[in-house]
């Protein structure tokens, strides 16, 4: 994601992801609730439910795909490291 685009994404103001893009929080919550299992229909429903409470910008909707990839890779690496280190 280009740095200029990243800077324009709305940021979270509180919680453990404060000052990170709001879309990162959406992706992180999706991965946490699905135990790293990706399902396109489930993601669509998850995003629709989120938007009933807080609409996402078109830029955030565009960024979901790449952000979700980052979160899934990060979570997968974390699980593997924990398994190796016990």
Helices and strands as residue ranges (DSSP letters): H 3-8, H 22-34, H 40-53, H 58-85
